[in-house]
Amino acid sequence: MTTQHTPQAEGSWTIFIEILSDEFTAKTGFGVYAHITPVDIDQAYHQFQLRNTPMRLFARDYVRPYAA
């Protein structure tokens, strides 16, 4: 499976990964790749795009089950 990101979306894709990794690190002590695969990150990004929530709030909600 290949994911294509437009140049305009590349910035938000990169920011999404950074925010998700920051949230994982803050809540679990380990970054995003210690918990989920790149395919999972891609799926999470698509879930984020379908919702009308800020990135940080989405990341916080996404990480919550991993931090328990």
Helices and strands as residue ranges (DSSP letters): H 7-28, G 32-34, H 38-50, H 55-67
